[in-house]
């Protein structure tokens, strides 16, 4: 670390002054700081004796800061060009964010080109992006929901004449944003983000039409429920209408599962292999149990198989490039045995399916099973949508289902709630209740889990015949009740404390709901316990 310069300001020092030499020596590298293990913008004032750790652009924190700063620049460009329009940063799509100018249908190539050029001018000017505490007050802050700002601990940032409340510290200068693109996606546009491995590279754009339609389906569900922000859910709690909201949200799930069951029944003669996959904590296990019920209502007798039971013994598990066991690789599955068993089941034979003992790390003998003639097999696992799992089965015999929690709820129009945060909270409470994991362990492991999803799941999601959105509009209110104490218990000196603090601020935007409100067949019960199903 370079020697810190000392510029007193009322007994304190400006962190940006301390960084000048470091930034010159390492351009485009140091972008944030941990001050006493709390993430801070480089513009903030800190005590002279504070413990400081520099955060680089290529780190997960640096990439998140880059993304949110880019969103602020997009918001400013749209405000300057179309002050009468509201910008909605709606949801992720591929390696970008879907955005829309409300009351402007659709965003034309001309409009998108103008916004992009305006962003480039702002970036070229290398203007400061500073917390509101260092900026002049502006009436524009009254446009936002003051309750959300206060409860979620949002901090207003100013760039030019635009002030926006953010939930993460931003880069200090607009000129540090080197890589982005803005491209049409009717009726809006996609803010294309840099590659996670190389911040200077834009990955190829993937349209992901099926995923896009599911997000918009969820948007229609929110319209049915009358929900736009967390405040709408909080209001339902305060007025005693939350019970109806819960019933409608769960009813929408049941309707979608029944639709999928009808689709399977309509093609039952050709498509007997039902493959179900999705990222961690998507609710796949409960989804399958509820799908089984709907199929039985339709007069079918399905059999369910988990790919986890086909894990190789631990001593045969493949290793990644660091030499660690790679449990998420397809090579960790006994693919040959799985296909042999599947072929025998489809032929009407009696098969002794395996059962994997996760404590011993060994494959064990399970019970004998036989599939009724003409009935489907439900196969759940990480690699369900990857055709390398079932290479000899023709496509026309497969029906692929992708399950994920794809929330479209925003804290504010420009400030979305990442879908991965909902899954992380589910994983936090499940790990604590059923596996004895403290929040620190789950938070520490999460980045590796996400890397596995990027490699083994997300590339195949558009191959699905149908996508089931397991997100539940009221679940963050329930998860606040259960996970906030776990996150508050994370020690302030732990490496994952800043992430725990970030998620806590998100949860505080939601009024708590007790688990008693959650129906026992809800997907949420898979994580919070007391489910009507056995796992």
N, C-alpha and C positions, 0 to 999 in steps of 0.2 A: 504494500500500500504506500502511496506517495505521502509526503509530509503534508499535513493539513494546514491550509492558510487560516488565519484567525482574523475575522472581521466582526467586531462586537456590535450587536444590535440589542440594546437593553439587557446586557448580560448574556445574550445568546449569539449564535453564529448562523449565517446563511449556509446551508449545505451546498448549494450550487457553487458558492465561492470556493469551497473546499475541493470541489471536483474539477475545477478548470484544468489543472495540470494533468490529472488522471485521464480526463476525456481527451485531451490533446494527444496523450501518449497512446491511448487505446480508442481511436475514433469509432463511433457507432457500436460501442461495446457496452459501457456502463450506462444504464438507463434509469435505474431505481436504486433505492437503498433500504436495507432493513435497519431501522433505528430502534435499538433495544428490542429487536426481534419483531418489530411492526413495520410493515411496508409503508414507504413514504415516497412522495414525489421529490425530485431533486430541487424543487423550488421551496420546500417547506423549511421553516425555522426549527432548529433543534438545539438542545442544550450542549454546551461545549464538552461536557463529560460523557455524552451519550456513546453507547457502544454501536458502532456502525459496521455493516457488512454490505459490500457493493453487489448489486444485481446486474447481470449482463443480459444483453438482448436475446441471446440464444437460449436462455433458461426458460422454463415454463412460465415464471412470473413475468419475464421480459416479453414473451410472446403474447401473453394476455394483455399486458399494458399496451403493446403495439396495436392490438386489435381494437381495444376500446378507444385509444387515441384516434385511430383511423375513423371510427364511428363518429367521434366528435367533429372531425374535419368534414365528413360527409354531411352531418347535420348543419354545420355552419354554411357549407356551400349551398345546400338546399334553401336555407333561411335567406341567404343573400340574394339568390336568384328568384325564389318563389316564396316571398314572405307570407303570403296568404294561405299557403299549403302546409300541412303537417306531415313530417316524415315519420314513417313507421319502419323500424328495424325489427322484422317479424320473427324470423327463425333461421336456423342454419340450413344450408342445402349444399351438400358436397363439401368443398373446401371454401365455401363462401357464406354470405348472409343474404337472405332474401329481404329486399326493402321495397317500400312502396310510398309514393306521394299520394296521400289521401285526397280525394276529390279531383284527382287527375287520372283519367282512365283512357287509354293506358299510358304508361311512360313511353313516349316516343323516342326513337334514336336521337332526334335533335335534342330533346330534354336531357337525356342521359349524357350525351356528348357535352352539353353545356355544363352540367354538374361536374363531370370528370375534369374538364378544363379548369373550372373554378377551384377544384381540389388541388390540382397541380400548381396553380398560382399560389395558393395558400402555403403549400409545402415548399415551393421555391423561395418564398419570402422568409422562411425559417423563423416564423413568429413564435413567441413564447406561449406555452400552455400552462396556466398557473391556477392554483387553487383559489377559490373565491375570497378566501381570507386575505389574499394579496391583490385582489382585483377590486375595482369600483363596483358598488352595489348596482344592480340592474333590475328593473321591474319585470324583466322576462322570467325571473324565477317564480313569479306568481302563476305562471302558466302550468306549473307542475303541481302534483299533489303533495301538499305540505305534510300530510300525515305520513306518507311513504318516505319522504325525505328524512323526517325526524326518526321514524321507527327503524328504518333500515340503515341509518347512519350514512346517508348519501352525502357526498361532498361536491358542491358546485365547482366546476372548472370553467375558466374563461379562455376563449381563443378569439381574438378580435372583439367584436361586439356580441358574440354568441356565448351564452352561459348555459351549461347543461349539467345536471346532477349525475354523477357517476358513482359506481360502487367499487372502483379500483383506482389506484394511483396511476396517473398518465405520464407519458414521456414529456420531457421539459420543453422540447422544441418541435415545431411541425416539420422541419427539415430532416428529422431523423426517420421519417416515413419514406422509404425508398421504393417499396414494392407493393402494388395493388392494381386492381383493374375494376372497371365498372362496365357491366355488359347487360343487354336486355334480357328480361325473362318476364313475359307478359303475365299479369298486367303491370308488373313492376320492373325491378332490376336486381342484379346480383352484385354485391360488393365482394370481389374476389380477394382472398387473403393469401399471404405467402405460405410456402411450404413449411411444415413444422420442423423439418430437418435442416432447411436452408432458407433463412429469412429473405435472401436476395432472389429467390426463384418463385415464380408462380406455377403451381401444379396445373396440369391439364384440367379444363373445366368439364364436369360431368353433369348432365342435365337432371337426372334422377327424377323423372316425371312421376313415378309411382309415389315416391316419398313426398313430393310436392303436393300431390293430391290428398295424401293423408293429413298433412299439416292443415290444409284448407278444410278438410272434413272436420278436424278438431276445432277450427275456427267457427264453423257452423254450429258445432255443439255448444261452444261458448255463447254464441248468439241465442241459441235455444234457452240456455241457462241464465242469460242476461248478465254475463260476466265479462268484464274488460280488464280489471286490475284486482290485486289482492283486496282492495277496499270494498269491492262488491261482495266478496266472500265474507269479509269481516262484518259487513252490514247485515248479511243474511244471518250471521250468528247473533248479532245484537237484537235483531227483530224476531228471533225465534223461527226463522224460515229455513234454517240449515238442514233440518230433517228432510224437507222436500227436495232441497238441492242435492243431498246425498242420494236419495232414492232415484232422482232423474239421472244423475251421473252414472250410477250403477246400472240403471235400466238401459242406458245407451250402450254400455259394455255388453249387456246380455243380448241386446238386439244385434250387435255386430257378430257376436259369437254364434248366434242362431243363424245368421246369414251365411257364415263360413260353413257351418254344418250342412246347410241346404246345398251349398255349392259342392261340397264333397259328395253328398248323396246323389246329386244329379249326374256326377261322373264316376259313380262307384264301380262300374264294370271295368273302366279303363284305368282309373287312378286309385290304386290301392295303397300306394306308398305316400304317406302324409309326412312331410319333412318340416320340422319346426325349429327355427333358430332365432337368436337375438343376442344382444350384448348382456353383460352382467346385470342382474337385478331388474330384469324387464318383466318378471312375472310369468315366465314361460311355464313353470310347473303348475301353477294354479290355472293358467289358461288352458293347458291340456286337460286338466281334470274337469273344467267346465265345458270344454269342447266334447269330451267323452259323454257327458250327460246329455248334451244337445244331440249328439249322434244317436244315443240310445232312444231319445224321444222320437227320432226319425226312424226307429226300428232297426238300427245297426248295432253290431257288437264288435267294437274296435278293440285292438290290443295296443298298449303303450310300451315303448322301449326307450330307455335312456342310454345315450351314447357313453355317459360316464361309466356305465358298467362294463364297457369294452376297453377301458384303460389298460395299457400294458403294465406289468409289474414295475414297481418303481426302479428296480435295478436295470430295466430295459428302456426306461424313458429317455428320449433323445435330449441332447444338450444344445443350448443356444451358443452364440459366439463367445459369451463370457464364461461358458462352462457350467451354467446353471440348468437344472431340469426345465425343459420346455413343455409344460403340461398342456399348453394351448395349441401346439402343433398337431396337425393331422397324423403325423408319424407317432404321436403318443397313443393313438387308438389302434387296436387290433382290427384293422380294416378287413383283412382276409377272413377272420372268423365272423365278423359282423355280417359280411355279405353271404357267407356260407349259411349262417343261421337264418338270414332273411329269405334266402332262396328256399330253404327247407320249409319255413313257415308258410310261404306263399303256395308251396306245393302240397300243403296239408299235412306235413309231417310233424311229429312230436319232437320238440327241441328243448334241451336243457340250457336255458339262458344263463349267462354269467352274472355274478353280483360282485361289484368291486368293494373291497374292504379298505376304506380310506385311512383307517387307523394303522392297519398292518401294511398298507401299500401293496396289496396283492389281489389278484383275481380269484374269486371263490366260485364254487358251484352253486347255482341257484336251482329253483324248482323247474319241473317239466311244464312246458307250455305248448298249446296247439291253437292255431288260428282257425276260426270258423270259416267255412268255404265262402269265398267272395267278399270277405270282410276286410277292412283297411287296417294297416299298421301305422300307429302314430309314433314317429321317431323324433325325439327331442335331444338337441345337443349343439355345441358350438359350431360344428361343421355341417349342419343339416342342409344348408343351401349350396354347399360346395359339391359339384358333380363328381369330384374325385373320390368322394365318400361312396358313391353308388355308380361306378363307371359302367357297369354292364346292364343297368336298368334304363330302358328307353324313356325319353323325356315325357312321352304321352302317358306314362304310368305313374308319374310323380305329380304331387300337388304340394307346392312350397309355400310356407307361411313364415313371414318375418314378424317378430314381436319386439316392440320397443316402447319405452315411455317417452312420448314425443310431445312434451308440454309446449303450448303456444302462448302461455301466459307471460305478460310483460310487467315489470315493475312500473315502467313508464314507456311511452311510445318508442323511445330510442334505446331503451334499456331492457333487453330480453333476459329471461331466466334460462340459462343453458340446460338443455335436456339431460346432460350428464350429471348435473347437480342433483336432480330428483333421484336418479339411480344411485348416486353415491349416498344420499341420505337413507334410502331403503337398505343399502348394504351396511351402513353404520349400525342401524338398529338390529338388523338380523344378526350381524356378527356379534353384537353385544349379548343379545337375548339367547341365542342358540349355540354360539361357538366360544363365548367367553372372551371375545376380542374387545379391547379398549379402542377408543376412537383413534388414538395415535397409530395403532397397527393398521387400521383400515385406510386411513388417510395416506400413510406411507406407501402402502401397496397399490393405491389407486392408479398411479401413473403407469405402473407396469400393466395393470389390467387394461387400461385405455390403449396402450400400445398394442396389446394382443388383439383388441377389438378392431383397431385400424388395419391390422394385418390379415386377420382370419374371418372377420364378420362383415364389416362395412363394404368390402369390394363386391359382395354377393347379394346385397339387400335388394337391388333392382331386379334380380332374377326371380324374386318371389312372385307367386300368383296373386297373393293378397298380403296386405300389411295390417296387422292389428296394433292399434295404439293403446297401450296399457296404462297411459297416464290418467289420473283421476283428479278432477279439478280441485277438490278439497283436501287432497292428501298432504300438502305442505303444512296445512293447519294442524293435522294430526301428527305429522312427523316433527313439527316444532315441539309439541308436548313431550315427545319421547327422546328426541335427539339433542335438544338444546342442553340438557344437563350433561350429556356425554361430551359435547364440544366445549362446554364451559370448564370441564375438568381437565382439558389439555393443558399441561404446564406451559407457562409463558416462555420458558427457555427451550422448548422443544422445537425441532426443525419445522414441524407441520403446524405450529401455532398460528402463523399468518393465514393459512388456508382455513383453519378452524374458525378464526375470527371473521373471515370473509363470509363463510356459510352461515354463521350465526347472525350476521347483519341481514342476510337474505331472509332467514326464518323470522326475524323480529318484525318483518312487514306483515306477517300473518298472525291473526288472533288464534290462540290455541283451541283445539277441539279435542275432547277426550276420546280415547279409542272406543268407548261404548257406542259411539255414533256409527261405527263402521260395521256393515253387515258381515256376518260370519263367512259368507262365500265370496267376499270381496278379494280381489287380487292383493290388496294392501295387507290382508291378514297373513299372507305368506311371510311378511316381514315383521309385523307387530305381534303376531301370535294369536292364539285362541281361534284358529280357523276351523271351519266345518270339515275341512279335508285333512287327511293324513299325509305327511310328507316323508 
